[in-house]
Amino acid sequence: MAHFSVYATETPDRPAYIMANSGEVVTYSELDRRSNQIAHLLRQSGVQRGDHIAMMMKNCSEFLQVAQAANRAGVIFTPISTHLKQEETGYIITNCRAKLFIASAALAQVATEAAAASAGLNRCLCVGGEIPGFESLSEQLVGLPETPIKDEYLGAPMLYSSGTTGKPKGVYWAPHAESIHTDHPMSGSVGAFFGFGVDTIYLSPAPLYHAAPLHYNLMVLGLGGTSVIMEQFDPEQSLELIERYKTTHSQWVPIMFVRMLKLPEAARTGYDLSSMKCAIHAAAPCPIDVKEAMIDWWGPVIIEYYSGSEGNGFTIIDSANWLTHKGSVGQAIIGEPRILRDDGEVLGPGEVGDVYFANSRPFEYFDEPEKTKNAFNEQGWSTMGDVGYLDEEGFLYLTDRKNFTIITGGVNVYPAEIEGLLISHEKVADVAVFGIPHPEFGEEVMAVVQPMQWSDANEQTEMELIEWMRDRLSTVKVPRRVDFLEQLPRMDNGKLYKRHLQAAYRGAV
């Protein structure tokens, strides 16, 4: 693996990435020149080695140019979710101590309000149109050198937790080296397992502000491959792009699998998907029925992993191993998983508890010493807040996020199991399950369903779903109530803003 600029010399006209909707091709030579210009602009804006910038950008051609500029200028860059409101956006800009903020014009209202409320910004830039009070990135690059800055150092992304269970936290990793020509830290382990290389054509359907799409695209560029970046996910377009570009690798979240599987039969079978060698998925629990259907459809190319922005552990499982360990997220290749009881005692195989990782690279939550301390136990093992168990062979199985565990009548109920079942029903497009207060049992199980057809949002369907679940789940797990929403608040990385739903229903009780 080398710095992508090497390929700008060796294969200048090779596509570094292609934007799916527009068909815009950015070659390695163009990426090198533009990232150099942006690096000069960063220095011109007072952004030096070790400083931070923030970017709230839709998937666009400028995104990776800014990221690569920061990466060759020794700058810590923070991509921000494009779905956040002004308060959370402003909090992240201030918390990460950004000196410069770049935003897409489509996000003008949130961007201007957040920037105005943030302290420490030297400059605000925009892409894809105009934002009042912001300067155009493209206009500011006119006349700047296309050659490297004199003081090139390796930068790093600093991503924030999704905030599904509280205020977002910045996961800080200092750059792992000084030289920009240092290999990506995952290339020798994760990249090797997935088979990333110079011939890789990587389909990236998710937002680039998320950890996996960002790191994998950067890794593809460091290996001289080509990315095909979707501006937004569309199930049938994804299949068409695999056929058109003969993509070899891709990265998904389970809800994308669900939506592709629920396409009309003619659409699902109308494309040649034979070029796909490795379809990676993670970020949320994948229902067993959904994964079985994907392996039947695409073949044994589905590979799952479990990790987080913290990077304190990484498990992985291919199709062959999953078929003999259904529901598992695999064995660890980074860190050593431990299952702990609430009192800290290590549990044995098959016993459910908090998932920790031992002997992994330490991390910190930026400017949050107390939260950093709480993520580690006395042995120095760290957790991402998930609950699960190990089998006799060391395969890890997740049951749910600890924060979402429902305790009803003293019994632990894990929403992911119920959600995995409900999503397989033909009338269900999406689902969220959580606990709401109950005067006798403490909590009761509640389900909110996004129906395939809004005409099914009625009491008859509610009763149908409850009866259907009673035939498949123990009584304590069956929701006592099913409500309907036209659209669930799901992020593009597949995670639900469940805490917002839960808070709304708890407030209504």
N, C-alpha and C positions, 0 to 999 in steps of 0.2 A: 504494500500500500504506500502511496506517495501523496504529496500535496497535489490538489487538483490542477495547480498551475503547471505542473510537469506535463500534463496531457495537453495543455494549451500550446506547448511547444511541439510535443510529439505528434499529436493528432488534433490540430487546431479546429478543424471543421467538424469533428465528431459532436453530435448533440450531447450536451451535458444534461439538459432536460427539455421536455416538450410540454407546453400548456394544452390540456386536452380540448377545451372548448374552442379556443382561438386558433389552435394549431401552431402557435408561435414556437419557434425553435431557438433556443439559446445554446450556442456552441461553447466549447471549452475556452476558445479564444475570447469570445465575447464576455463570458463570465469572468475570466481573468481580468480583462481590461476594465469592466464596470466595477468589479469589487475593489480594484486598485483605486479607482476614482473615488469611491465611497470612503475608502480608508483615508485618503487625503482630506476628504470633507470632514471626517470625524476629527482629525487632528486640527483642521481649520476651526472647528467648532469647540475646541478646548477639551476634547475627549482624549485622554491619554491612557497609556497602559494601566490596566487595573480599574479603570472607570467603568461605569455602567450606562447602558442605554436601554430603552424600552421600545417595543414595536407592537402595534395593534393593527395587524394587516390581514386582509383576506388572502387566500391562495392566489398569488400573482407572480409574475416573472421577477419582480423586484425583491421578493421575500428572501430567496436564497442568495441574491447578490448582497443584500445587507448583512445576512448571517455570515457569509464568507468574508466580507469586509471586516466585520468585528473579529472574526476568527484569525485574521492576519494582522490585526492591529492591537492584539493583546487586550481586547475589550470584552467585558462580561455583558451578554445581551439577553434580554428577557422578553420572549414572545408572550403576548397577553391574549387570552381568549376573546374572540370577537363577539361573544354572547354576553359579556359582562356589562353591567350598568355603570353609570358614572362613579358611584361611590367605591365599588370594588376596584375599578380601573384606576381611579385616583389613588387609592390605597396602595396598589402595587407599584405605580410609578414612584410614589414617595418612599415606600418601604425599600425598594431596590436602589434608591438614591440615583435615579437616572439623571444624566446630564442632558440627554437628547431623547426626543420622542418622535417616532415615525408612525403615521396612521394612514389607513386607506380612506379615501374621500367618502366611500359608502358608509363610513362610521363617524361622519363629521360631528353629529350632535354629541355623542358620548365622548369623542376625542377632545372636542373643545372644552366641554364642561370639566372633564377629568384633568386636562392640562392646566386649566385655570385654577383648579383646586390643589395642584401639586406644587411642592416646594423643590427648588434646586435645579429646575430645567433651564439650560442655556438656550435651547433651540427646539423648534417644532417643525417637522417636515411632513409632507403628504405625498401620496402616490395615487394614481388612478383618477385624478380630477383635482378640484380645488377645495380647500378648507379655509374659511376666514381666519386670518391670523397665523396661518401656517405657510411655510415656503414650499414650493414645488421641488421635490428631490431631483427630478430630471433637469430642471432649469439651473439648480445650484451646481450640477456636475459639469456644465458646459465650460470647457477650457481647462478643467483640472487634468493633471497628468494621468496617463493610463499605465504608467510604470509603478512598481512597488514603492511604498513609503520607505524611508531610510531605517526606521526602527520597527521592523516586523517582529511580532511576538505572537505566540499562540493565545487565542482568547478562549471563551467557553460560554455555553448557554447557561442561564440560571432560570429554571422553570418553576412555576408556582403550582402547588397542589390545587386540585380542581375546586376545592371549597365545597364539596358535596356534604361535608359534615361540620363545617366551621369556616372561619376566616382563612383565606389562602395563605400558604406558607411557602417562602422561596427556598428551594433546595439548592444549597450552594456547594459546588465543587470547584476548587481552584483549578486553573489550567494544569493538566497533568505533565506538562513540559514547557520549555521556553520556545523551542524551535517549531515553526509552522509545518515543518516536514516530518514531524513525529506522527506515527500511526494513530488512527482513531482508537481510543481505548477498548472498543468492543470488537475490533476487526479480527483479532486473533482467536477470540472465543465464539461470540455470537455470530459474527460475520462468517467465520469458517464453518460453523455448524449449518448455517443457512445456505452456504455455497455462493455468497456474493463474490463477484469478480469482474474482470474487464468486459465480459460478454453479457453481464446482467442488464436486463431491461426491466425496470422496477415500476410497477403501477402503484401510485400513491393516491388513494381515494379520500384520505382524511385530512383535516386541517393541519397545516405545517406548524402551528403553534403548540401541538402536542408532542410529547417526548419521543415516541416511537417514530412517527413520520419525519420529524426533524433529524433525529440521529441516523435513521436508516438512509435518508436522502443524502446527508453529509457523508455517510460511509460509502454509498454508491459513487459519489463524486470523487472520493479519495481513492477509489479503485478503478476509475476510468469508465464506469458504466453509464447508462442513460436512464433517467427517470421520466416517467409520464405522469404529470401532476394534474389531477382533476381539480377544477375550481370548486366544485361541490360534488358530493356523492349522488349518483343516480344508478339504480340497480342495473337497468338494461344497458346504459352507456358503458358501465364497467365491463360487461361481457363483450361489447363491441370493440372496446379499446384493447382487450386481451387479444382478440382476433386480428385487429388492424396492425398493432405494433409487435405482435408475437411476444408479448411480455413473458418473462421467465420467473419473476418474483412479484409478490404483492403483499400488502399488509392490510388486515381487516379488523373490524370489531364484530361481535356476534349479531348485533341488530342488522348489520349489512348482509350477513348470511341469510337472516330471516327474510329480508326484503327481496333478495335475489331468488330465494326458494319459493316465495309467494308470487313471483311473476307468472303470467300465463304460460302454459306449456310450450306454445310456439316460440315465445321469446327465450325461454330457458334452454331450449334445444336448438336454437337457430344459429349458434355461433361456435366456431372452432376454438376450443380452449386447450388444445393439446400442447401448446408451447409452455404452459404453466408448470414449472418444476417445484415451486415452493410457495405456498399460500400461508402466510403467517397470520396468526390472530392472538389477541390478548385484550386487556383493559377492562373486561367485564366477564362474568361467568357465562359460559356457552352451554345452553341446554343440551343434554345428551342426544335427544332426538334430532336436534338441528345439526349437530356435528356428524352424527351418523349419516344424515341425508346429504351433507356436503361431501363426505368421503365417498359415498355411493356415486355422487354426481361427478366430482372432479378427480376421483381416484386418490391414492395414498400420498397426496402432496400437501395435505393440511398439517401444519406444525403450530403447536400452541406453546406460549411461554407465559410465565407469571413474573412480574417485576413491578417496579414503580419508579417514579421520578427520583426517589431516594437512591435507587441503584444498590441497595444494601443486600439484595439477594436476587437470584435469577434461576428459575427452573424452566425446563424445556421438555417437550414430549412430541415425538413424531406420530404419524398415523398408526403405524404398526404397533407401537407400544401403547398407544391410547386404546386401541381396539381390545387389548388384553387388560387394560386398567381404565375402563370407561369412567369419565368424570374427573380423572386426575389432571393436574397441570404439570406433572412430570417430576423428574429428579433434578437436583441442584447442580449447576455448573459454576455458580458464583455464590459463596456463602454456604453455610450448613444449617438446614432448617431444624428448629426445635419447637416442640409444642408444649406450651406452659399453661398450668392452671393459674387461676387468679392470684394464688398465694406464691407463685413463682416456681412451684414444683414442676419438674419435667415429666411429661406424660408419655406413656408407652404407645405402641402401634394401635391404631383404631380409636384412641381416645381423643375427643374433640377439645381443643383449647386455643389459646392465642398463638398465632404463628410468629416466631422470632427467627432471626438468622444470626448465627455465630460466625466468627472469623471472616467477616466481610469488611470491605473498605468503609471507614467511618464517613459520615456526612454531617452537615449541620443545616439547620433552618436559619436562613439569613436574618441576623439581628434579632433572633428569638432564642436566647440561651435556655430559657425555662422549657420551651417546647422541644428543643434539641435534647435536653437532659431527660425529659419524659419519654422520649422515643427509645431510650436505652435502659436496660436493667443493670443490676449490680455486676453482672458478669461481662457487661459491655455488648450484649446481644441487642439487636434492634428489631423493631416491628413496624409494619406499615398499617397496622390496625385491622388485620384480617383474622378470621377464625377458621380453623380447619384441623386436619389430622394427617398422620403419616401411616402408610401401611408397612408390612414387614420388610418390603424391598426398598423402602425409602422414597416411594412415590408420594407426592403431596396432593391432598384433596382439600379444596376450599369449601366451606359451608356458607360464609357470608362475611360482610363487614361487621365488626363487633358492634359498631354504633347502631346497626339496623336489626340486630337480633331482637326478636319479640319474646318477652317472657309473659306467658299467659297461664295463670293457675300454677306457677312455679315451673312450667315446662318451657325449655328453649325451643323457639320456632325460627327457622332460617328462611327469610323471604325468597332468597335466590332459588330454592327448590320449588316453591309454589309458582314463581314467575316462569321458571323453566318449563313447567307443565302447562300453564295457561297460554304461553306464547305459541304452543303447538296446536291450539284450537283454531279451526278454520275461520272463526268470526273475529279473532283477536289479532290486531296489528302490533300492539305494544301493551305493556302492562307494568304496573308498579305495585308492590305489596309492602305494607308497613304496619306498625302497631299503633292503635289509638286507645285512649284510656277506657277502662271498663271498671265499674264500681265494685264488682265481685272478684274478677280474675286479675285485676291490675292492668292488663292490656288485652285487646282482642285483635284478630287479624282482619285487615282491611285491604281490599284490592281496588285499584283504579285502572280501568281498561280503555285503551284507544281502539275502537272497533274498526274492522276492515271497511264496513259500511256504516255511516252515521245513523241510518235508518234502524240499525240493530241496537241502538242505545235506548233500551226500554226495560221494563220490569220483567218481561217474558225472557229476554236474553239473560238478565241477571239470574233468574231462577234456573235457567238452562245451564249456565256456567257453574253455579253452585252445586247442582245435582251431578254434573259431569265430574267435578272435582271430588265429590263424596265417594264416587266409585274408584278413585285413584289415590286418595290421600287419607291418612288417619284423621279422625274427626277434629282433633285439636288444631290441625293445620288448615282446615277448610275455612276460607274467609266467611264471616257471618254476613258480609255486605259487599256488593260490587257496585261501584259508581262508574260513570263514563265521562271521558274527556275527548274532545276532538283531536287534541295534540298533547302528548305528554312532554314535560320539560326535559328532554334528553339532549345531552351534549353530543358534539360530533365525534367524541372518542368513545361513544357508546354508554357513558355513565349517565344515570338519571340525577337530576337535581332533586333527589328524593326528600332531602330535608325541607325544601320549600313546600312540597306536597304535604308532608307529614305535619309541618307547622300549621298549614292552613286547616287541616282536618282536626288537629288537636285543639285549635282555637275555636272550632265550630262545635266541639263536644260540650 
